Structures are given as C-alpha cells and as structure tokens.
Amino acid sequence: MSKAQFFIITVLRSAPLALLAAIGLVGCEWGDKDFKLKGLNEWAEAISKPNIDKLACHKPSFAVRPDSAVHSLRSRWFPISVHAEPHIPWASVQMALETLEGSYARWQHAGRPLPLPDAGRSGDSGFDLFLLQRLRTPCAQAHLDTIASEQPFDAGIVFATVAVPDEPSELAGCADSAFIQASLLSYEPAEAEPWRLATGTYLSWAQSGQTDFAPEIFAQLHESWRGWLEPPAYDRLGTALLWHFLEHYKQTNVGDYTFAMWERSRQKSPHPTCLLESPHLWEVIASELRASKDGFEQAMASFAVARYFLSVEKGAHPATVVASSALPTRLHFRQEGIETFGSAYARLDLDGPDKSKAVQAWLTGEQGVLWSLLAVRLDVHGQEISHVTLPVRHDPKSFLRIEPTPATDSILWVVTNLGRGVPGYNDSTARDLRAATLTIDVPDEN
C-alpha cells in the first residue's frame, strides 16, 4: 500500500468509512496531484435518495365529484359552496351553508389550515360540499380530487359529501364534521380514513359546546368491549372517544392536542402516487405517550378506567356485579371476544364478615396479545380511592391480590386487551378479538 493510500485510511477514523475507502481504492484513478474514487458520486446519490420500492406507502384514492347535485348556494362571506341533489329541501341547503360558514370561521380563528383552493372545480375555487340522498355510508365524508404536489408537505385538493340524515337536527353536525374531515384530508392526505372520521366526529361535537355526547360517541362509551379505531361504517363512528380521553389525559384546550398530533404525522412523500404510511397517528401518539411517565400501554389501560367512570356518570352499568359472599366465582367475558383496546369490568361488592379480607383474581386470556389487569378500590359512592395494577405482559395468565382499606365498599376489576402494542397504519382495532376469563376468590388463610 502506498503512502497516499495509508494516509486516506488514517484520516477516515470511522471504521465503516475506512473499510469502504480500503475497498474502493482498488478502483481509484491516480494522477500526479489528486485522485478520484470511482462510483463515489453514484454511491452518495443512492444513499441520499429513498428507495420508493422499499418504503411502506399506498396509492391515493381519488373520487369523482357528484354530477347529480344541480342546485348550488354560495356563501357571501367565505369561499364555500353547497350543492344539492334535486330532491333535497332548500331549507336543508341553507342550513348546511350556515353551518359551513360557522365551521369555516371557527377553524380560521383557531389558526388551523383551511382546504386548499380547488382551481375552479364546481364553479369557483372555494370549498364544495355536496348534499346527497340518504345512503348507507357515514353521514359525512371527505374526498380527494388530486394531490397538490407543489406543496412543501403532502397536501390535497378536496371536496366533501353529506348523506342527508332523516332527522333535520342531525344535518348541522354532519356538515360540520364534513368540513373538518375535508380540512384534514387537504392538510394530510396520507393518513388513514378512520382517523379523519374519528377526528371530525370528535371536534364537531367538542367545538359545539354540547355537554352530552354525540350519539355515536355515546354508543361506544357503553359498549366497553369495542376498541378505539374501527373501519368506516355509518353506525360505528364512536372512535372519537379516544381523542376525548387523550385531551383530558393531557389537560389541553379542546382540539389543541388532537391537532398537534396531526401536525406531527405530516411528511413529504417521494412521489404523489405513493403516499408514505409512516409516521402515522398511532406512531405519533405512542411516541408522545412513551415520553410521559406512564407510556403507551399504561395510558391505554388508564383510559379503560376512565371509560368506566364516564359510562357510570352517563347512567350506564358496564360492570358485572358480584357479591363477596358468592366467592369463589369465575366470569367469562364476552364469548365473541374483546377488541383491541376494549375492556371488561367486574365489580365485587364487599359484604358480610369477609369485607376486610384480601381479595385475589386470576386472569386467563387468549394467547397472542398483551393483557392488562388492574383493581380499583371504590368507596360507598362508587368513587375511586386508589388502585393496583400489574405491569403489562405478554403472558396471558396474570394474578393480582388487593387489600381493602377501611373505606373500601367495592373493588372494580378492569381487564383490557392491548393487542400487539402500537397498531400499524390503517389497522382496525376491531379485528383482533380475544376472549378472557377472570376468577375471583378470597385467599385461604390456612
């Protein structure tokens, strides 16, 4: 080896680079004053440009604007229009436009990105909402015209449709959700559709100032076995409940945490025909929660407890009730199975002379998923005194023992299917159903 070659390898102190240089020197061209490494430029270009074939991405799904909407009403104040099919009452068209104007003003006042101009589609460059006859679809949906590839991040040109509900009072909520979904689709077209449906449903309800949950959120609150994220279907839009718990968990103003997660999930795909699937919202939420004191799985388990108390507050009775005098007992939770991030509850009412004795429980769940088991001490009013939880584990069998305090009137057992951890892009948490049994007993003092 010449002195020049030895000098090069000495300067490259990184072992990988030195090895690369030593191998590459075989193909060097030497001159009197300098040399060049053959293929160096090609190698640098190859490692700096992502290989689209190896990236997880998907083709955007484009839609055709309805040609059956023949009536139009344009706002005098904002760049928005409502188009309706012939049989839609004109009063519904006016109500939808009034709702859109309010939605646009709130969204603009909050400083959130509005839908991009659509280059004159449907008559002008503003946002277009189409009112259609009742279909078996979500009442509000956003659709993609094309990808706006000139934007610094992934973005899209969009429109929205509303399947006019039978009850006129529901139209405003549908129109508001449609605008929010369209804004999110324009802002981040790569995200999975169930997240847009969930976010539109949640923000539409939360920003309305209503104290009672929207019907679809209320339904999922009481069906505790259901997971947080589901495929798009008209009667299963309660996934907005997850955003509700996340925002209360972080104690932020309505919509701030939700939109912050959407901001962090943005990216610029290498090509508009292949939208990157990472980072997606599940990854962003998991990353943010793992930076906190609890972590992702523990936060999901704590949401199960919050779900119970909120459900009771709304007048439901989600737990199977067992008296301590009936112990030992074995409970089979839902033969069809518990969805990922779904839960089952058992409330043990302490009575008789054994009220102060310790209680223990064995959880046996199906293989292949993570399980969470925790016990909550409740006072005579059903409020939490304290709780004991087991570390999240892959073992489907768990054992937990809890000592009642003098103020303990009952013990709530919470079983949660945590699936396989953080879901992937467009994963439906409704697919991975798992069954579980819980055996509750008093320890044998002998």
C-alpha positions as CSV (number, residue, x, y, z in Angstrom):
1,M,0.0,0.0,0.0
2,S,1.3,3.5,-0.9
3,K,1.8,6.4,1.5
4,A,-1.2,8.2,-0.1
5,Q,-3.5,5.2,0.4
6,F,-2.3,4.8,4.0
7,F,-3.0,8.5,4.7
8,I,-6.6,8.3,3.4
9,I,-7.4,5.4,5.6
10,T,-5.8,7.0,8.6
11,V,-7.8,10.2,8.2
12,L,-11.1,8.3,7.9
13,R,-11.2,7.4,11.6
14,S,-14.7,5.9,11.4
15,A,-14.2,2.1,10.9
16,P,-17.0,1.7,8.4
17,L,-15.7,4.6,6.2
18,A,-12.2,3.3,6.4
19,L,-13.3,-0.1,5.3
20,L,-15.3,1.5,2.4
21,A,-12.2,3.5,1.4
22,A,-9.9,0.5,1.5
23,I,-12.3,-1.5,-0.7
24,G,-12.8,1.5,-3.0
25,L,-9.2,2.1,-3.5
26,V,-9.0,-0.8,-5.8
27,G,-10.9,1.3,-8.3
28,C,-9.1,4.6,-7.8
29,E,-7.6,6.6,-10.7
30,W,-4.4,8.2,-9.6
31,G,-2.8,11.3,-11.1
32,D,0.2,13.4,-10.2
33,K,-1.7,15.7,-7.9
34,D,-5.0,14.0,-7.0
35,F,-7.2,11.0,-7.5
36,K,-10.9,10.2,-7.7
37,L,-12.8,7.3,-6.3
38,K,-14.8,5.6,-9.0
39,G,-18.5,5.4,-8.2
40,L,-18.4,7.8,-5.3
41,N,-21.0,10.2,-6.7
42,E,-23.3,7.4,-7.6
43,W,-22.9,5.8,-4.1
44,A,-23.7,9.2,-2.4
45,E,-26.7,9.7,-4.6
46,A,-28.0,6.2,-3.9
47,I,-27.9,6.5,-0.1
48,S,-29.3,10.1,-0.1
49,K,-32.4,9.2,-2.1
50,P,-35.0,6.9,-0.6
51,N,-35.9,3.7,-2.5
52,I,-39.6,4.1,-3.1
53,D,-40.0,0.4,-3.7
54,K,-38.8,-0.4,-0.1
55,L,-40.9,2.3,1.6
56,A,-44.4,1.5,3.1
57,C,-46.7,3.6,1.0
58,H,-50.1,3.5,-0.7
59,K,-51.7,5.0,-3.7
60,P,-54.1,7.9,-3.0
61,S,-57.7,7.1,-3.6
62,F,-59.3,9.8,-5.9
63,A,-63.0,10.4,-6.2
64,V,-65.3,12.0,-8.9
65,R,-67.5,14.9,-7.8
66,P,-71.2,14.0,-7.9
67,D,-72.9,15.2,-11.1
68,S,-76.4,14.7,-9.6
69,A,-76.1,17.9,-7.5
70,V,-77.9,20.5,-9.6
71,H,-78.7,23.2,-7.0
72,S,-76.0,25.5,-5.6
73,L,-75.8,28.1,-2.9
74,R,-72.6,30.1,-2.4
75,S,-71.6,32.0,0.7
76,R,-71.4,35.8,0.6
77,W,-68.7,35.8,3.3
78,F,-66.4,32.8,2.8
79,P,-65.1,30.8,-0.2
80,I,-67.5,27.9,0.4
81,S,-70.5,26.5,-1.6
82,V,-73.2,23.9,-1.0
83,H,-74.5,21.8,-3.9
84,A,-77.6,19.6,-3.6
85,E,-79.5,16.9,-5.5
86,P,-82.9,17.8,-6.8
87,H,-85.0,16.2,-4.0
88,I,-83.0,17.8,-1.2
89,P,-85.2,20.5,0.5
90,W,-83.9,24.0,0.0
91,A,-84.1,24.6,3.8
92,S,-81.5,21.8,4.2
93,V,-79.2,23.6,1.7
94,Q,-79.5,26.8,3.6
95,M,-78.9,25.1,7.0
96,A,-75.8,23.3,5.6
97,L,-74.3,26.6,4.3
98,E,-75.0,28.4,7.6
99,T,-73.2,25.5,9.4
100,L,-70.3,25.6,7.0
101,E,-69.9,29.4,7.5
102,G,-69.7,28.9,11.3
103,S,-67.2,26.0,10.8
104,Y,-65.0,28.0,8.5
105,A,-65.0,31.0,10.9
106,R,-64.1,28.8,13.9
107,W,-61.4,26.9,12.0
108,Q,-59.9,30.1,10.6
109,H,-60.0,31.8,14.0
110,A,-58.1,28.9,15.6
111,G,-55.3,29.3,13.0
112,R,-55.8,25.8,11.5
113,P,-55.2,25.1,7.8
114,L,-58.2,25.5,5.5
115,P,-58.8,23.4,2.4
116,L,-56.6,24.4,-0.5
117,P,-58.3,26.2,-3.4
118,D,-59.6,23.7,-6.0
119,A,-58.7,25.7,-9.2
120,G,-62.3,26.4,-10.2
121,R,-63.8,22.9,-9.8
122,S,-67.6,23.1,-9.4
123,G,-67.7,26.7,-10.4
124,D,-65.2,28.5,-8.2
125,S,-62.0,27.9,-6.3
126,G,-63.7,27.6,-2.9
127,F,-64.6,24.6,-0.8
128,D,-67.5,22.5,-2.1
129,L,-70.0,20.4,0.0
130,F,-72.4,18.1,-1.8
131,L,-75.7,17.1,-0.2
132,L,-76.8,13.6,-1.3
133,Q,-79.8,11.4,-0.7
134,R,-79.5,9.1,2.4
135,L,-77.0,6.3,1.7
136,R,-75.6,3.5,3.8
137,T,-72.4,5.5,4.4
138,P,-71.1,7.8,7.1
139,C,-73.2,10.9,7.1
140,A,-70.0,13.0,6.4
141,Q,-67.1,12.1,4.2
142,A,-64.2,13.9,2.7
143,H,-62.9,13.0,-0.8
144,L,-59.7,13.6,-2.7
145,D,-59.6,15.3,-6.2
146,T,-55.8,15.2,-6.6
147,I,-52.6,15.6,-4.8
148,A,-51.1,19.1,-4.6
149,S,-47.5,18.0,-5.3
150,E,-46.2,21.6,-5.3
151,Q,-46.8,21.9,-1.5
152,P,-43.8,21.5,0.9
153,F,-45.7,18.6,2.6
154,D,-48.2,16.1,1.3
155,A,-51.4,18.0,0.6
156,G,-54.6,17.6,-1.4
157,I,-57.4,19.2,-3.3
158,V,-60.6,18.0,-1.7
159,F,-64.4,18.2,-1.5
160,A,-66.9,16.6,0.9
161,T,-70.3,14.9,0.8
162,V,-73.1,14.6,3.3
163,A,-75.7,11.9,3.2
164,V,-78.7,14.0,4.4
165,P,-80.0,12.3,7.6
166,D,-83.6,11.6,8.2
167,E,-83.6,14.0,11.2
168,P,-83.1,17.6,10.2
169,S,-81.4,18.3,13.5
170,E,-78.5,16.0,12.6
171,L,-77.6,17.8,9.4
172,A,-75.6,20.6,11.1
173,G,-73.3,18.0,12.9
174,C,-72.8,16.1,9.6
175,A,-71.9,19.3,7.7
176,D,-69.5,20.5,10.4
177,S,-67.8,17.1,10.5
178,A,-67.6,17.0,6.7
179,F,-65.7,20.4,6.7
180,I,-63.3,19.3,9.4
181,Q,-62.6,16.0,7.6
182,A,-62.0,17.8,4.4
183,S,-59.6,20.3,6.0
184,L,-57.6,17.3,7.5
185,L,-57.6,15.5,4.2
186,S,-56.3,18.5,2.4
187,Y,-53.7,19.0,5.2
188,E,-52.6,15.4,5.4
189,P,-53.9,13.1,2.7
190,A,-51.7,10.2,3.7
191,E,-53.5,9.4,7.0
192,A,-56.0,6.6,7.2
193,E,-59.6,7.4,6.7
194,P,-60.9,6.1,10.1
195,W,-58.7,8.7,11.8
196,R,-60.4,11.5,9.8
197,L,-63.8,10.2,10.7
198,A,-62.9,10.0,14.3
199,T,-61.3,13.4,14.4
200,G,-64.2,15.0,12.5
201,T,-66.8,13.4,14.8
202,Y,-64.9,14.4,18.0
203,L,-64.1,18.0,17.0
204,S,-67.5,18.6,15.7
205,W,-69.0,17.6,19.0
206,A,-66.4,19.2,21.2
207,Q,-66.5,22.6,19.5
208,S,-70.2,22.7,19.6
209,G,-70.2,23.3,23.3
210,Q,-72.6,20.4,24.0
211,T,-72.3,18.6,27.3
212,D,-74.0,15.4,26.1
213,F,-72.1,13.1,23.8
214,A,-73.0,12.7,20.2
215,P,-75.0,9.5,19.7
216,E,-72.1,7.6,18.0
217,I,-69.7,8.5,20.8
218,F,-72.3,7.7,23.5
219,A,-72.8,4.2,21.9
220,Q,-69.1,3.3,22.1
221,L,-68.8,4.6,25.6
222,H,-71.2,2.0,26.8
223,E,-70.0,-0.9,24.6
224,S,-66.8,-1.2,26.5
225,W,-65.6,-4.3,24.6
226,R,-65.2,-2.1,21.5
227,G,-61.7,-0.8,20.5
228,W,-60.7,2.7,19.7
229,L,-60.3,2.7,16.0
230,E,-62.7,1.0,13.6
231,P,-63.3,0.7,9.8
232,P,-65.5,3.3,8.3
233,A,-69.1,2.4,8.7
234,Y,-72.2,4.6,9.3
235,D,-73.1,3.1,12.6
236,R,-69.6,2.7,14.1
237,L,-68.1,6.2,14.4
238,G,-67.5,6.2,18.1
239,T,-63.8,6.2,17.7
240,A,-63.8,9.9,18.6
241,L,-63.9,8.8,22.2
242,L,-60.1,8.2,22.1
243,W,-59.5,11.8,21.3
244,H,-61.7,12.8,24.2
245,F,-59.6,10.7,26.7
246,L,-56.3,11.8,25.2
247,E,-57.1,15.5,25.5
248,H,-58.4,15.1,29.1
249,Y,-55.3,13.0,29.9
250,K,-53.1,15.9,28.7
251,Q,-55.4,18.6,30.0
252,T,-55.3,20.7,26.9
253,N,-57.9,23.0,25.4
254,V,-60.4,21.4,23.0
255,G,-58.7,20.3,19.8
256,D,-55.2,21.5,20.7
257,Y,-53.7,18.1,21.5
258,T,-55.7,16.5,18.6
259,F,-54.4,18.9,16.0
260,A,-50.8,18.8,17.4
261,M,-50.8,15.0,16.7
262,W,-52.0,15.6,13.2
263,E,-49.2,18.2,12.7
264,R,-46.5,15.7,13.8
265,S,-47.7,13.0,11.5
266,R,-47.2,15.1,8.3
267,Q,-44.5,14.2,5.8
268,K,-43.4,14.7,2.2
269,S,-43.8,11.6,0.2
270,P,-41.1,10.9,-2.5
271,H,-43.8,10.8,-5.2
272,P,-47.5,11.8,-5.2
273,T,-48.6,8.4,-6.4
274,C,-47.0,6.7,-3.3
275,L,-48.1,8.4,0.0
276,L,-45.9,7.4,2.9
277,E,-47.6,5.5,5.7
278,S,-45.2,6.5,8.4
279,P,-45.2,8.4,10.6
280,H,-48.9,7.7,11.1
281,L,-51.1,8.9,14.0
282,W,-50.8,5.7,16.1
283,E,-47.0,6.1,15.9
284,V,-47.1,9.8,16.8
285,I,-49.5,9.2,19.8
286,A,-47.4,6.3,21.1
287,S,-44.2,8.3,20.8
288,E,-45.7,11.2,22.7
289,L,-47.2,9.0,25.4
290,R,-43.9,7.0,25.9
291,A,-42.2,10.3,26.6
292,S,-44.5,10.8,29.5
293,K,-44.4,9.0,32.9
294,D,-46.8,6.2,32.0
295,G,-46.1,5.0,28.5
296,F,-48.4,3.9,25.7
297,E,-49.8,0.6,27.0
298,Q,-50.2,2.0,30.5
299,A,-52.1,5.0,29.1
300,M,-54.4,2.8,27.2
301,A,-55.1,0.8,30.3
302,S,-55.9,4.0,32.3
303,F,-58.3,5.1,29.6
304,A,-60.2,1.9,30.3
305,V,-60.7,3.0,33.9
306,A,-61.7,6.5,32.7
307,R,-64.2,4.9,30.3
308,Y,-65.9,3.0,33.2
309,F,-66.4,6.1,35.4
310,L,-67.6,8.2,32.4
311,S,-70.0,5.5,31.5
312,V,-71.4,5.3,35.0
313,E,-71.7,9.1,35.1
314,K,-73.8,8.9,31.9
315,G,-76.2,6.4,33.6
316,A,-74.9,3.1,32.3
317,H,-73.8,0.0,34.3
318,P,-70.9,-1.5,32.4
319,A,-69.7,-3.9,35.1
320,T,-70.7,-7.4,36.0
321,V,-71.6,-7.2,39.7
322,V,-70.6,-10.0,42.1
323,A,-71.1,-10.2,45.9
324,S,-68.2,-11.3,48.0
325,S,-70.5,-13.8,49.7
326,A,-70.7,-15.6,46.3
327,L,-67.0,-16.2,46.0
328,P,-65.2,-18.0,44.5
329,T,-66.6,-17.1,41.1
330,R,-65.5,-17.3,37.5
331,L,-66.5,-14.8,34.9
332,H,-66.4,-15.4,31.2
333,F,-66.1,-12.0,29.4
334,R,-67.9,-11.9,26.1
335,Q,-67.8,-15.1,24.2
336,E,-67.3,-13.2,20.9
337,G,-64.2,-11.6,22.3
338,I,-62.9,-8.2,23.3
339,E,-61.5,-5.9,20.6
340,T,-58.0,-4.4,20.8
341,F,-58.2,-1.6,23.5
342,G,-61.6,-2.8,24.5
343,S,-62.2,-3.7,28.2
344,A,-64.4,-5.8,30.5
345,Y,-65.3,-4.9,34.1
346,A,-66.3,-6.8,37.2
347,R,-67.4,-5.0,40.4
348,L,-67.0,-7.0,43.6
349,D,-69.3,-5.7,46.3
350,L,-67.8,-6.4,49.7
351,D,-70.3,-7.5,52.3
352,G,-70.5,-9.8,55.4
353,P,-67.8,-10.7,57.8
354,D,-65.2,-11.1,55.0
355,K,-65.4,-7.4,54.0
356,S,-61.9,-6.6,55.2
357,K,-60.2,-9.6,53.9
358,A,-57.8,-9.5,50.9
359,V,-59.2,-10.5,47.5
360,Q,-57.3,-12.1,44.6
361,A,-58.0,-12.7,41.0
362,W,-56.6,-14.8,38.2
363,L,-56.9,-13.6,34.6
364,T,-56.7,-16.1,31.8
365,G,-56.7,-14.5,28.3
366,E,-56.2,-15.8,24.8
367,Q,-52.6,-16.0,23.5
368,G,-51.1,-13.6,21.1
369,V,-51.9,-10.2,22.7
370,L,-50.9,-8.1,25.6
371,W,-53.3,-8.1,28.6
372,S,-53.8,-5.5,31.3
373,L,-55.3,-6.3,34.7
374,L,-55.9,-3.8,37.5
375,A,-58.1,-3.4,40.5
376,V,-59.7,-0.2,41.8
377,R,-60.8,0.4,45.4
378,L,-64.2,2.2,45.4
379,D,-65.9,4.0,48.2
380,V,-69.6,3.8,49.1
381,H,-70.3,6.4,46.4
382,G,-68.5,4.4,43.7
383,Q,-65.6,6.9,43.6
384,E,-62.0,5.7,43.3
385,I,-59.9,5.6,46.4
386,S,-56.8,4.0,44.9
387,H,-55.9,1.3,42.5
388,V,-53.3,-1.5,42.0
389,T,-52.1,-2.5,38.6
390,L,-49.9,-5.2,37.1
391,P,-47.2,-4.5,34.6
392,V,-48.3,-5.1,31.0
393,R,-47.2,-8.5,29.9
394,H,-47.3,-11.0,27.0
395,D,-48.2,-13.8,29.4
396,P,-52.0,-14.4,29.0
397,K,-52.1,-15.5,32.7
398,S,-52.0,-12.9,35.5
399,F,-52.5,-12.9,39.2
400,L,-53.4,-9.8,41.3
401,R,-54.1,-9.5,45.0
402,I,-55.6,-6.4,46.7
403,E,-56.2,-5.5,50.3
404,P,-59.4,-3.4,51.0
405,T,-59.0,-0.3,53.1
406,P,-61.5,0.6,55.8
407,A,-63.2,3.0,53.4
408,T,-63.4,0.4,50.6
409,D,-67.0,-0.6,49.7
410,S,-66.3,-2.5,46.5
411,I,-63.5,-3.4,44.2
412,L,-63.5,-2.9,40.4
413,W,-61.6,-5.3,38.3
414,V,-60.6,-4.0,34.8
415,V,-59.4,-6.3,32.1
416,T,-58.1,-4.8,28.8
417,N,-57.0,-6.3,25.6
418,L,-54.0,-4.2,24.5
419,G,-53.5,-6.1,21.3
420,R,-49.9,-6.4,19.9
421,G,-48.9,-2.9,21.1
422,V,-49.0,0.1,18.7
423,P,-51.3,-0.6,15.7
424,G,-49.9,-0.2,12.2
425,Y,-51.1,2.2,9.5
426,N,-54.9,1.8,8.9
427,D,-55.1,-1.1,11.3
428,S,-58.6,-1.6,12.7
429,T,-58.6,-2.4,16.4
430,A,-61.9,-4.2,15.8
431,R,-60.2,-7.1,14.1
432,D,-58.2,-8.8,16.8
433,L,-60.9,-10.2,19.1
434,R,-59.8,-12.1,22.2
435,A,-61.7,-13.8,25.0
436,A,-60.8,-13.8,28.7
437,T,-61.9,-15.3,32.0
438,L,-61.5,-13.8,35.5
439,T,-61.6,-16.0,38.6
440,I,-62.1,-14.0,41.9
441,D,-61.6,-15.6,45.3
442,V,-60.6,-14.9,48.9
443,P,-57.2,-16.3,49.9
444,D,-57.1,-19.4,52.0
445,E,-55.6,-18.3,55.3
446,N,-54.6,-21.8,56.2
